[in-house]
Amino acid sequence: MVSQGEFIVLDVLVFKFMGLAMLALCIVVLATPSQRRRSRHVRDY
C-alpha cells in the first residue's frame, strides 16, 4: 500500500504542475495575436 507521505508528495507535484499549467495558459491567452480574437468575432455573427 502507498503511505500517506507519498500521497502528500504526489499531491504537491500535481498542485505545482496544475499551477504551472494555469500560468502557461494565461500567458498563451495574453500573448495570442489578434487572429484568434477575429475568429471569435466571426462566431458571434
Secondary structure, DSSP 4 states (H G I P E B T S, - for coil): ---HHHHHHHHHHHHHHHHHHHHHHHHHHHH--HHHHHHHHHHH-
